[in-house]
Amino acid sequence: MRKFVMAAVIAAFSTAALAQAAPVDGQITKIDEAQSKITLKHGPIKNLDMDGMTMVFAVADPAMLKAVKIGDKVKFEADRVNGRLTVTKIEKVK
């Protein structure tokens, strides 16, 4: 029984490691600084099991919105934070 529990714990941690956010290509279509939200047209987001689409995300840090503008092509990472789809990292693509 103890070996089974240890195997289950190891499997759970392995799955969590695989689900980490990976950079996703996107383009900014709207910025709402007052609400700390950003709308992105993006490719698939594997860690969220999401197909490519255009959608609104919260941002982890409102200062992120100062570094980008509508139309910018970006690489970003997103995850669920307190139940909300949230951009946790974003950078302009040159």
C-alpha positions in Angstrom: 0.0 0.0 0.0 2.8 2.4 0.9 4.5 1.9 -2.5 1.2 2.6 -4.3 0.8 5.9 -2.3 4.4 7.0 -3.1 3.9 6.1 -6.8 0.7 8.2 -6.9 2.4 11.2 -5.3 5.3 11.0 -7.7 2.9 10.7 -10.7 1.0 13.8 -9.4 4.2 15.9 -9.2 5.3 14.7 -12.6 2.0 15.7 -14.1 2.1 19.1 -12.5 5.6 19.7 -13.8 4.4 18.9 -17.4 1.5 21.4 -17.0 3.8 24.4 -16.4 3.2 27.4 -18.6 5.1 27.5 -21.9 5.5 30.7 -24.0 2.6 31.2 -26.5 2.6 33.5 -29.6 0.0 36.2 -29.6 -1.1 39.6 -30.8 -2.7 42.3 -28.6 -6.1 43.4 -29.8 -7.2 45.4 -26.7 -5.8 46.8 -23.5 -8.0 47.7 -20.5 -5.7 49.3 -17.9 -8.6 50.3 -15.6 -9.6 46.6 -15.2 -6.0 45.2 -15.6 -7.1 43.1 -18.6 -5.6 42.4 -22.0 -7.3 40.8 -25.1 -5.0 38.5 -27.0 -5.3 36.7 -30.3 -3.3 33.6 -29.5 -2.2 30.1 -30.5 -2.9 27.0 -28.5 -2.1 27.2 -24.8 -1.2 23.7 -23.9 -1.0 24.0 -20.1 -4.6 25.3 -20.1 -5.7 22.8 -22.7 -7.0 25.7 -24.9 -7.1 26.0 -28.7 -6.0 29.2 -30.4 -8.6 32.0 -30.2 -9.0 35.6 -29.2 -9.9 36.2 -25.6 -9.6 38.4 -22.5 -7.1 37.7 -19.8 -6.4 39.3 -16.4 -2.8 40.3 -15.9 -0.7 39.3 -12.9 0.9 42.7 -12.7 -0.8 45.8 -14.1 2.6 47.3 -14.9 2.9 44.7 -17.8 0.3 46.7 -19.7 2.6 49.8 -19.8 5.3 47.8 -21.8 3.0 46.9 -24.7 0.4 48.4 -27.1 -2.4 47.3 -29.3 -1.1 45.5 -32.4 2.1 44.3 -30.7 3.1 40.7 -31.4 4.1 39.1 -28.2 5.2 35.9 -26.4 3.3 35.3 -23.2 2.6 32.8 -20.5 -0.8 32.3 -19.0 -2.2 30.2 -16.1 -5.2 30.0 -13.8 -4.6 32.3 -10.8 -7.3 32.3 -8.2 -9.7 30.8 -10.8 -9.0 33.5 -13.4 -7.1 33.0 -16.7 -4.2 35.3 -16.1 -1.2 36.4 -18.2 1.8 35.8 -15.9 4.6 36.9 -18.3 4.5 38.9 -21.5 7.2 40.4 -23.9 7.1 42.0 -27.3 8.5 40.0 -30.2 10.9 42.0 -32.3 
